[in-house]
Amino acid sequence: MPAGRPKKPIDWSLVDKLCSIHCTGEEIASIVGVHYDTLNNRCNEDLGCNFSEYYKKTSANGKMSLRRKQYEVAMSGNTSMLIWLGKNILGQRDHVENEIKDLPPIKIIRADEAN
């Protein structure tokens, strides 16, 4: 019989959902009722990778869902979202024209020449 207290079960489907909405590792550990180190150790034992690697994979699903929703909103005619996606995905930008006016030249006076 092993010594120590029994391992608390971790609901990995809940952890997946929390990762997909980008909760932090500490928040996830708190919600499932374990210390972050325990979550990391159990991830190694149960899933064969550290929590950081697991988080990177599962949080990507949340990013994908968010992107999909942004695209749907943009394609439904939301002008602001169309502009934002155009700038961020297509590299589009606002064209700003700089008007240079005839300004007098700048005169630089050294401190030892000022008097």
C-alpha positions in Angstrom: 0.0 0.0 0.0 1.5 3.3 -1.0 2.2 5.9 1.6 0.7 9.4 1.6 -2.7 10.6 0.7 -4.5 9.5 -2.4 -4.2 11.6 -5.6 -7.0 14.0 -6.3 -8.6 13.2 -9.6 -8.2 16.0 -12.2 -11.0 16.7 -14.7 -9.0 17.1 -17.8 -12.1 18.1 -19.9 -12.6 21.0 -17.5 -8.9 21.9 -17.7 -9.3 21.9 -21.6 -12.2 24.3 -21.4 -10.3 26.6 -19.0 -7.3 26.6 -21.3 -9.4 27.5 -24.3 -10.6 30.6 -22.6 -7.0 31.5 -21.6 -7.2 31.1 -17.8 -3.8 31.2 -16.3 -2.2 28.0 -15.0 -2.6 29.2 -11.4 -6.3 30.0 -12.0 -6.8 26.5 -13.5 -5.1 24.8 -10.6 -7.2 26.8 -8.1 -10.4 25.9 -9.9 -9.6 22.2 -10.0 -8.5 22.4 -6.4 -4.8 21.6 -6.6 -1.5 23.6 -6.4 0.0 24.6 -9.8 3.0 22.3 -9.2 0.6 19.4 -8.6 -1.2 20.2 -11.8 2.1 20.3 -13.7 3.2 17.0 -12.1 -0.1 15.3 -12.8 0.0 16.5 -16.4 3.4 14.8 -16.8 2.0 11.6 -15.2 -1.4 11.5 -16.9 -0.7 13.1 -20.3 3.1 12.7 -20.8 3.9 16.4 -21.2 4.4 19.4 -18.9 1.5 21.8 -18.3 3.1 24.5 -20.4 3.1 22.3 -23.5 -0.4 21.1 -22.8 -1.6 24.6 -22.3 -0.1 25.7 -25.6 -1.9 23.0 -27.5 -5.3 23.4 -25.8 -5.4 27.2 -25.7 -4.9 27.2 -29.5 -8.5 25.9 -29.8 -9.7 29.0 -28.0 -7.8 31.2 -30.3 -9.2 29.4 -33.3 -12.8 29.8 -32.0 -12.2 33.5 -31.3 -10.8 34.0 -34.8 -13.8 32.2 -36.3 -16.2 34.4 -34.4 -14.4 37.6 -35.5 -14.5 36.5 -39.1 -18.2 35.7 -38.8 -18.9 39.1 -37.3 -16.8 40.9 -40.0 -18.5 39.0 -42.8 -21.9 39.9 -41.4 -21.1 43.5 -42.2 -19.4 44.8 -39.0 -17.3 47.6 -40.5 -15.1 47.9 -37.4 -14.2 44.2 -37.4 -13.6 44.3 -41.2 -11.1 47.1 -40.7 -9.4 45.5 -37.7 -9.0 42.1 -39.5 -7.8 43.9 -42.6 -5.1 45.7 -40.7 -4.1 42.7 -38.6 -4.3 39.8 -41.1 -3.9 41.5 -44.4 -1.4 44.1 -43.3 -3.5 47.0 -44.5 -3.0 50.3 -42.9 -4.4 53.8 -42.9 -2.6 56.1 -45.3 -1.5 59.3 -43.5 -0.2 62.1 -45.6 2.4 64.3 -43.9 2.4 67.8 -45.1 5.8 69.5 -44.9 5.5 73.3 -44.7 8.3 75.7 -45.3 9.7 76.3 -41.9 12.6 78.4 -41.0 15.9 76.5 -40.5 16.8 75.5 -37.0 19.8 77.4 -35.6 21.9 75.5 -33.1 23.8 77.6 -30.7 26.4 76.1 -28.5 26.4 77.2 -24.9 29.9 78.7 -25.1 28.8 80.8 -28.1 25.5 82.0 -26.5 27.1 85.1 -25.0 
